[in-house]
Amino acid sequence: METLKILVVDDEAPVREMLRKGLSQMGGFSVEVAQSGSEAIEKIENEVFDLVLTDMKMPGMDGLELLKTIKGMRPDIMVILMTAYGSIETAVEAMRMGATDYVTKPIDLNELCIHISKAQKEHLLLRENLLLRMEVKKKFEFRNIIGKSRKMQEVFSLIEKVAPSTSTVMIYGASGTGKELVAKAIHYNSPRADKPFVPFNCGAIPETLVESELFGHTRGAFTGATQAKRGLFEAANGGTLFLDEISTILPSVQVKLLRVLQEKEVMRVGDTQRIKIDVRMIVATNEDLETNVRRGTFREDLFYRLHVFPIFLPPLKDRKEDIPLLAYHFLQHYAKENQKQINEISKEAMELLLDYHWPGNVRELENSIERAVVMADQDYLTPKDFPRNLKEGVSHLIRRGTIEHKSLDEVRDEYIKEILSQTGGNRRAAAEILKVSPRTIYRFIKKTNPS
């Protein structure tokens, strides 16, 4: 650590001299002294100090009044109070007023150094945290998408380029990487910003109902269709329709979707009348659609209609430098939402966040911060506030040293199996934990247990 500049304030000359010599000889400290609160204020007005070590009881301006004055002048200066044993209650009150710490007389230099070292570390952490929060508010935020990493800056650049156009956009990314946020950023930075943005998760409802949701239906078109209903394409007319999990739609719906893209019109299920529409399409998937095309599960002509302007979102494990920014962004949000005065994340907690591999990506990080805010009983987050799986879950793969030898798909599959095991095979409960649709869990089980 850099040299700490300390101002010792005490009306007793022997105490001042003992502290000046003792701290100076220990190294790492530059020490000046003042014999009164007024002299201390004069020195602080003319010089820069990192820490003030002041006696509580002094003639004239006492330690509490000096503390109050210092915090009014320079709130960033750390203040440690020296007090007699019988005045500890007053010292605790001083800490509520902004004092960093207190020590009791007679002063033990070794113990004092421990207090100073602790104060210095906390001060550095606060300063780093402040810088991080300032960064979040500046250039690393794009429509609620946070990222200072090179990969995310490239994504921001692509959003800026494609937003003003009418091009169809294909967003690739694993679950939880923020595909809908990117879609919204494109829409709200486009000429269609004042028109509807309509999101739809194709994998969230039964496959047989997707067609009706997208294109609408007439009364009596099928059992249960008791009245006519307009589809999402009509609802999004003039704006943007965002289709997530596009890979899950049935071949019969793929044909109709291709027709919409080619002819700019839709026809409700059970109807013969065509409706002209003006809708920009943004679609997203967590699968490799080219592989699906080769397998014959996704139409090649539709793929090329959709794959006009691809954007690839990196998983959180590949953009670890963004984790502190994201963590503080979510901390600010959930602390305010839960009406808690929590502003910091301890060094140990941040190391935990940086070491974890985040199979659930940004969504999992957000959920973990929200949970930690609810659990915290201090004004900063510590490792004990975070979910157990961050320390004990999939991290067992890392402890075994095997994660480097597994593909991301293999690690993801093992994680899903672990969650299914913990939920007793309950697909809906597993889907809730993983923040995916029950159909995704069903397809996983079918893929891994084809019999």
C-alpha positions in Angstrom: 0.0 0.0 0.0 1.1 3.6 -0.6 2.4 5.8 2.3 -0.4 6.9 4.6 -0.3 10.5 5.7 -1.5 10.8 9.4 -2.3 13.8 11.6 -2.0 13.0 15.3 -4.1 15.4 17.5 -3.5 15.4 21.3 -3.1 18.1 23.9 -0.5 16.1 25.8 3.0 16.5 24.3 4.4 13.1 25.5 1.5 11.3 23.8 2.0 13.2 20.6 5.7 12.6 20.5 5.3 8.8 21.3 2.8 8.4 18.5 4.8 10.4 16.0 8.0 8.5 16.6 6.4 5.1 17.0 4.3 5.3 13.8 7.1 6.8 11.8 9.6 4.0 12.8 7.1 1.3 11.8 7.3 2.5 8.2 4.5 3.2 5.7 3.3 6.2 7.6 4.1 10.0 7.3 3.1 11.6 10.6 2.4 15.2 11.6 1.1 16.4 15.0 -1.2 19.1 16.3 -1.8 20.0 19.9 -5.4 21.2 19.5 -8.5 20.8 17.4 -8.1 24.3 16.0 -4.5 23.7 15.0 -5.6 20.4 13.4 -8.3 22.2 11.3 -5.7 24.7 10.1 -3.3 21.9 9.0 -6.2 20.1 7.2 -7.1 23.3 5.3 -3.5 23.5 4.0 -2.4 19.9 3.6 -3.8 16.6 2.4 -4.2 13.9 5.1 -5.5 10.4 4.8 -6.2 9.8 8.5 -6.6 11.8 11.6 -5.8 10.2 15.0 -7.4 12.4 17.6 -7.9 12.3 21.4 -11.5 12.4 22.5 -11.0 14.7 25.6 -9.2 18.0 24.8 -9.6 21.6 26.0 -11.4 23.8 23.6 -12.5 21.8 20.6 -12.9 18.2 21.7 -12.6 15.0 19.6 -16.4 14.9 18.7 -16.5 18.5 17.5 -13.3 18.0 15.5 -14.8 14.9 13.9 -17.9 16.8 12.9 -15.8 19.6 11.5 -13.5 17.3 9.5 -16.5 15.4 8.0 -18.0 18.7 6.9 -14.7 19.8 5.3 -13.3 16.5 4.0 -15.7 13.5 4.4 -13.1 11.2 2.7 -10.6 11.6 5.6 -10.6 8.6 8.0 -10.8 9.5 11.7 -9.8 7.2 14.6 -10.6 8.4 18.1 -8.4 7.7 21.1 -10.5 7.4 24.3 -10.2 6.4 27.9 -11.8 3.1 28.8 -14.7 4.8 30.6 -15.7 6.8 27.5 -16.3 3.8 25.1 -20.0 4.7 24.8 -19.1 8.1 23.6 -16.7 6.6 21.1 -19.4 4.3 19.7 -21.6 7.4 19.3 -18.7 9.0 17.4 -18.6 6.1 15.0 -22.3 6.7 14.2 -21.2 10.3 13.4 -18.7 9.0 10.8 -15.6 8.0 12.8 -13.8 5.1 11.2 -12.7 3.4 14.5 -11.6 4.0 18.0 -8.8 2.8 20.3 -8.5 2.9 24.1 -5.7 4.4 26.1 -3.1 3.7 27.0 -2.2 3.2 23.4 -0.5 -0.1 22.3 1.3 0.8 19.0 1.0 -2.7 17.6 -2.8 -2.8 18.2 -3.0 0.8 16.8 -1.3 -0.3 13.6 -3.8 -3.1 13.2 -6.7 -0.6 13.5 -5.0 1.7 11.0 -4.3 -1.1 8.5 -8.0 -2.2 8.7 -9.1 1.4 8.2 -6.8 1.8 5.2 -8.1 -1.4 3.6 -11.7 -0.4 4.1 -10.9 3.1 2.7 -9.4 1.7 -0.4 -12.3 -0.7 -0.9 -14.8 2.2 -0.5 -12.8 4.2 -3.1 -12.7 1.3 -5.5 -16.4 0.8 -5.1 -17.2 4.4 -5.7 -15.2 4.3 -8.9 -17.1 1.2 -10.0 -20.4 2.9 -9.3 -19.3 5.9 -11.3 -18.3 3.7 -14.2 -21.7 2.0 -14.2 -23.3 5.4 -14.6 -21.0 6.4 -17.5 -20.0 4.7 -20.7 -20.5 1.1 -19.7 -24.3 1.2 -19.7 -26.4 0.9 -22.9 -30.1 0.7 -22.2 -29.6 -1.3 -19.0 -27.0 -3.5 -20.7 -23.8 -3.3 -18.6 -20.4 -4.1 -19.9 -16.9 -2.7 -20.2 -15.4 -5.8 -21.7 -14.2 -5.8 -25.3 -16.9 -8.3 -26.3 -19.7 -6.2 -24.8 -18.4 -3.0 -26.3 -18.5 -4.8 -29.7 -22.1 -5.7 -29.0 -22.9 -2.1 -28.2 -21.3 -1.1 -31.5 -23.4 -3.6 -33.4 -26.6 -2.4 -31.7 -25.8 1.2 -32.7 -25.2 0.2 -36.3 -28.3 -2.0 -36.8 -30.9 0.0 -34.7 -31.6 2.7 -37.4 -32.2 0.1 -40.1 -35.1 -2.2 -40.9 -33.0 -5.3 -41.0 -34.1 -8.5 -39.2 -31.8 -9.3 -36.3 -30.8 -12.7 -35.0 -29.5 -12.7 -31.4 -27.5 -15.8 -30.3 -26.8 -16.3 -26.6 -27.1 -18.8 -23.8 -30.0 -18.5 -21.3 -29.6 -15.5 -19.1 -27.2 -13.5 -21.3 -29.7 -10.7 -21.9 -31.1 -11.3 -25.3 -34.3 -9.4 -24.6 -32.4 -6.4 -23.3 -30.5 -6.3 -26.6 -33.7 -6.5 -28.5 -35.2 -3.7 -26.5 -32.0 -1.6 -27.0 -32.3 -2.1 -30.8 -36.0 -1.1 -30.8 -35.7 1.9 -28.5 -32.8 3.3 -30.5 -34.7 2.9 -33.8 -37.2 5.1 -35.7 -39.9 2.7 -34.3 -39.2 3.6 -30.7 -42.6 5.2 -30.2 -44.4 2.1 -31.5 -45.0 -1.2 -29.7 -42.3 -3.5 -28.6 -43.9 -7.0 -28.3 -41.9 -9.8 -26.8 -42.9 -13.4 -27.0 -41.1 -16.6 -25.8 -42.0 -19.3 -28.3 -40.9 -22.0 -25.8 -43.1 -20.8 -22.9 -46.4 -22.1 -24.1 -47.6 -25.4 -25.7 -46.4 -25.7 -29.3 -49.9 -26.1 -30.7 -50.8 -22.6 -29.4 -47.9 -20.7 -30.8 -49.5 -20.3 -34.2 -52.7 -18.8 -32.7 -50.6 -16.4 -30.5 -48.5 -15.2 -33.4 -51.2 -14.9 -36.1 -54.4 -14.6 -34.2 -57.6 -16.7 -34.9 -61.2 -16.3 -35.8 -64.1 -17.4 -33.7 -64.6 -21.2 -33.9 -61.2 -21.7 -35.6 -60.6 -24.5 -33.1 -62.1 -26.0 -29.9 -62.1 -23.3 -27.3 -61.9 -20.4 -29.8 -65.1 -18.7 -28.5 -64.1 -15.3 -29.9 -61.8 -13.8 -32.5 -58.4 -12.7 -31.4 -55.7 -10.7 -33.1 -52.2 -12.1 -33.0 -48.9 -10.6 -31.9 -48.0 -9.5 -35.4 -51.0 -7.3 -35.5 -50.3 -6.0 -31.9 -46.8 -5.1 -33.0 -47.8 -3.3 -36.2 -45.5 -0.4 -36.8 -43.1 -1.6 -34.1 -41.0 -4.6 -33.3 -41.9 -8.2 -32.6 -39.2 -10.1 -30.5 -39.4 -13.9 -30.7 -37.3 -15.7 -28.2 -36.5 -19.4 -28.5 -37.3 -19.3 -32.2 -35.8 -22.8 -32.6 -38.8 -24.3 -30.8 -41.5 -23.5 -33.3 -43.1 -26.3 -35.3 -42.4 -26.7 -39.1 -46.0 -25.8 -39.9 -45.5 -22.5 -38.1 -42.1 -21.9 -39.7 -43.8 -22.0 -43.2 -46.3 -19.3 -42.1 -43.5 -17.2 -40.5 -41.5 -17.3 -43.8 -44.6 -16.1 -45.6 -45.0 -13.2 -43.2 -41.4 -12.1 -43.8 -41.7 -12.4 -47.6 -45.2 -10.9 -48.1 -45.5 -8.5 -45.1 -49.0 -9.9 -44.3 -50.6 -12.3 -41.9 -53.7 -14.5 -42.0 -55.5 -15.4 -38.8 -56.0 -19.1 -38.1 -59.4 -20.1 -39.6 -59.6 -17.0 -41.8 -59.1 -16.4 -45.5 -58.5 -12.6 -45.3 -54.9 -11.4 -45.4 -53.9 -8.4 -43.2 -51.1 -6.1 -44.2 -48.5 -5.4 -41.5 -45.3 -3.4 -41.0 -43.3 -5.2 -38.3 -39.6 -5.4 -37.6 -38.6 -8.9 -36.6 -35.9 -9.6 -34.0 -35.5 -13.2 -33.0 -33.3 -15.0 -30.5 -32.1 -18.5 -29.7 -29.8 -20.3 -27.3 -29.2 -23.1 -29.9 -27.0 -23.4 -33.0 -29.7 -22.9 -35.8 -27.3 -23.9 -38.5 -27.0 -27.3 -36.8 -30.8 -27.5 -36.7 -31.0 -26.7 -40.4 -28.6 -29.6 -41.1 -30.7 -31.9 -38.9 -33.8 -30.9 -40.8 -35.6 -29.4 -37.8 -35.4 -25.8 -39.0 -36.1 -24.6 -42.5 -33.1 -23.4 -44.4 -35.0 -20.7 -46.3 -36.4 -19.3 -43.0 -33.0 -19.4 -41.4 -31.5 -17.2 -44.1 -34.5 -14.8 -43.9 -33.8 -14.4 -40.2 -30.0 -14.5 -40.2 -29.6 -11.1 -41.8 -27.8 -9.4 -39.0 -26.5 -11.8 -36.3 -25.4 -10.7 -32.8 -23.6 -13.1 -30.5 -23.8 -12.5 -26.8 -20.9 -13.9 -24.8 -21.6 -16.0 -21.6 -20.7 -14.2 -18.4 -17.8 -16.6 -17.8 -16.1 -15.0 -20.9 -16.6 -11.4 -19.7 -15.5 -11.6 -16.0 -14.3 -8.0 -16.0 -18.0 -7.1 -16.3 -19.0 -8.9 -13.1 -18.1 -6.1 -10.6 -20.0 -3.5 -12.8 -23.1 -5.8 -13.0 -22.9 -6.7 -9.3 -23.0 -3.1 -8.2 -25.7 -2.2 -10.8 -27.9 -5.0 -9.3 -26.9 -4.0 -5.7 -28.1 -0.4 -6.2 -31.4 -1.6 -7.7 -32.3 -4.2 -5.1 -31.1 -2.2 -2.1 -33.4 0.6 -3.2 -36.2 -1.9 -3.9 -35.9 -3.5 -0.5 -35.3 -0.2 1.3 -31.9 -1.2 2.6 -28.8 0.9 3.1 -26.4 -1.5 1.4 -23.7 0.2 -0.7 -20.7 -2.2 -0.8 -19.6 -5.7 -1.5 -16.8 -7.1 0.6 -13.5 -8.1 -1.1 -14.1 -11.7 -0.1 -17.6 -11.6 -1.6 -16.4 -10.1 -4.8 -13.7 -12.8 -5.1 -16.5 -15.3 -4.7 -18.4 -13.7 -7.6 -15.3 -13.6 -9.8 -14.4 -17.2 -9.1 -17.8 -18.7 -9.8 -18.5 -19.8 -13.4 -22.1 -18.6 -13.8 -23.9 -21.3 -15.8 -27.0 -19.1 -15.5 -25.1 -16.1 -16.8 -26.3 -12.5 -16.0 -29.7 -13.6 -14.8 -28.1 -15.9 -12.2 -25.8 -13.1 -11.0 -28.8 -10.8 -10.7 -30.8 -13.4 -8.7 -27.8 -14.0 -6.5 -27.4 -10.3 -5.7 -31.1 -9.9 -5.0 -31.0 -12.8 -2.6 -27.8 -11.5 -0.9 -29.5 -8.1 -0.4 -32.5 -9.7 1.3 -30.2 -11.9 3.5 -27.7 -9.1 4.5 -27.8 -7.8 8.0 -25.0 -5.3 7.5 -24.4 -2.3 5.2 -22.3 -4.4 2.8 -22.5 -7.9 1.3 -20.4 -10.8 2.5 -20.0 -14.4 1.2 -22.5 -15.7 3.8 -25.2 -13.6 2.1 -24.9 -15.5 -1.2 -26.6 -18.7 -2.3 -24.9 -21.9 -1.2 -24.5 -23.1 -4.8 -22.0 -20.3 -5.5 -19.7 -22.0 -2.9 -20.8 -25.6 -3.1 -22.9 -26.2 -6.2 -21.3 -26.7 -9.6 -18.0 -25.5 -8.1 -17.4 -29.1 -7.1 -16.3 -29.6 -10.7 -13.7 -26.9 -10.3 -12.4 -28.4 -7.0 -12.0 -31.8 -8.7 -10.0 -30.0 -11.4 -12.2 -31.5 -14.1 -14.0 -28.5 -15.5 -11.2 -27.6 -17.9 -11.7 -31.0 -19.5 -15.4 -30.6 -20.1 -17.3 -28.7 -22.8 -19.7 -26.0 -21.8 -22.6 -28.2 -23.0 -21.4 -31.0 -20.7 -21.1 -28.7 -17.7 -24.5 -27.3 -18.4 -26.0 -30.8 -18.7 -24.5 -31.8 -15.4 -25.9 -28.7 -13.7 -29.4 -29.4 -15.0 -29.1 -32.9 -13.8 -28.0 -31.7 -10.4 -31.0 -29.3 -10.2 -33.4 -32.0 -11.3 -31.9 -34.3 -8.6 -32.3 -31.6 -5.9 -36.0 -31.1 -6.9 -36.8 -34.8 -7.0 -37.3 -34.7 -10.7 -39.9 -32.0 -10.5 -39.6 -30.4 -14.0 -41.6 -27.2 -13.1 -39.5 -26.6 -10.0 -36.3 -27.2 -11.9 -37.5 -24.8 -14.6 -38.2 -22.1 -12.0 -34.7 -22.4 -10.5 -33.0 -22.4 -13.9 -35.3 -19.6 -15.2 -36.2 -21.6 -18.3 -39.5 -22.9 -19.6 -40.7 -26.4 -18.5 -40.6 -27.4 -22.2 -36.8 -26.8 -22.1 -36.5 -29.2 -19.2 -38.7 -31.7 -21.0 -36.6 -31.6 -24.2 -33.4 -32.0 -22.0 -34.8 -35.1 -20.4 -35.9 -36.5 -23.7 -32.5 -35.8 -25.2 -30.6 -37.4 -22.4 -33.0 -40.3 -21.8 -34.3 -41.1 -25.3 -35.8 -44.4 -24.2 
